[in-house]
Amino acid sequence: MTDTVSAPYSLKFALVPSTEQRAETEREAILADPGFGKHFTDHMVTIDWTIEAGWHDARVTAYGPLQLDPASSVLHYGQEIFEGLKAYRHADGSIWTFRPEKNAERMQRSARRLALPELSVADFVESIKQMVAVDKAWIPSAPETSLYLRPFMIANESFLGVRAAHRVGYYVIASPAGAYFADGVAPVKIWLSTEYSRAGRGGTGAAKCGGNYAASLLPQMEAYENGCAQVLFLDGETGSHIDELGGMNVFFVRGTDTLVTPRLTGSILEGVTRDSIMQLARDRGMTVEEREVTLEEWRLGVESGEISEVFACGTAAVVTPISQLKGKGVSIGDPDAPAGDITMALRQELTDIQYGRVPDRHGWLTRLDA
Ligand SMILES: *Cc1c(COP(=O)(O)O)cnc(C)c1O
């Protein structure tokens, strides 16, 4: 396992501990049933950037509201990006995270697309280590629980002119997360959005930015109204092939040994989970195909039995089986179908690596508490 980051980091982080840290009893009550994204730890990381000084003033301070001028550009033009990764507590108490340099590199790509400054991979990883060092008591230890880490970057220059901001803030906040499927992994129904797209050609689909999520919320409401957990988006140009869900990538099992996922077209977010699942499938001797997948292929494949399993993946829910796709005049699959064997085996293997239950043969883990 790799437990150090080899590249040197350049920023020094100052620590100003919170004077209002929650008592152990209060923290333990939260950790007993943390849910997702509801509770936040005692501290946060902040790094400032200006066009004159670059990145500076890295610090770990009490978690609390940001002071934003009402003219801050993020509030008007949505110049914002974010990341999501987790810290896992292993059985021996040690604390690890999963492929953080992938998140760091993706944040750099998102930054380029949103005309924000890039933070070095080493500084990104160090910011995660700093966050976990000060709030490690907030990492739950029950099975499938973790500390969800949310780095994000906003334009905070007070200026209403339309251009890339000259003042930016990078932050990391952390939130304890319970087991996503507390009562066992249950397949979900997915809503097909035929009216709305999340990304267009040359747009921001490949960047992890808040704006993409803003555009997905109305179709997401439609999904809930139709008893579905998430929205599936088709490509914006032809509306004939599969892009991804609002916040997860999608996979199909063909026959017993082929895994198919939409190729990265520029409108799909390149998931770290997606990449890891493809590697684990190849390790098992499966054929992995990254290519265009049409809605028609999905329908015909399920009808003929050729497509035996469909699942979605992302950091928050790891791997989620999909039982049925519903939409206006569309129904593919059986809402009562159980989770597929290959889906569950890949999920198990990925979480076994993340929680240190099997050897980390690809060197995916980074130790955070050493
Ligand atoms: C974050 C995200 C994913 C999943 O990426 P992971 O790195 O696996 O967590 C997929 N799609 C979208 C739109 C996302 O924002």
The ligand as a Gaussian input file, in Angstrom:
#p B3LYP/6-31G(d) Opt

LIG

0 1
 C      -19.125000      12.788000      -9.014000
 C      -19.922000      12.304000     -10.168000
 C      -19.881000      10.963000     -10.602000
 C      -19.150000       9.885000      -9.864000
 O      -17.783000      10.107000      -9.737000
 P      -16.937000       9.328000      -8.637000
 O      -15.561000       9.855000      -8.794000
 O      -17.041000       7.895000      -8.942000
 O      -17.549000       9.661000      -7.317000
 C      -20.595000      10.630000     -11.739000
 N      -21.328000      11.532000     -12.407000
 C      -21.403000      12.820000     -12.013000
 C      -22.222000      13.773000     -12.794000
 C      -20.703000      13.253000     -10.892000
 O      -20.792000      14.524000     -10.507000

